[in-house]
């Protein structure tokens, strides 16, 4: 039984294909997520950082709710019309 024959068996059997796909996705998820549990801290401390004041937090919530961050951000604009419009 050659490699292509084994491949054809997996393609024809939907249950086997589903189980194989779930197995691959599960292993990939574990490989990506498990190391995070063994790190002491996944967030680096930055000097000068402080929590937002209540007024700053309220302003930030409005900024996000109204969608202001869509135009007023430092996002890279890959499309020509956006570069011409926003710089």
Secondary structure, DSSP 8 states (H G I E B T S, - for coil): --HHHHHHHHHH-HHHHHHHHHHHHHHHHHHHHHHHHHSS-SS---TT-----HHHHHHHHHHHHTTGGGTSS-----SHHHHHHH-
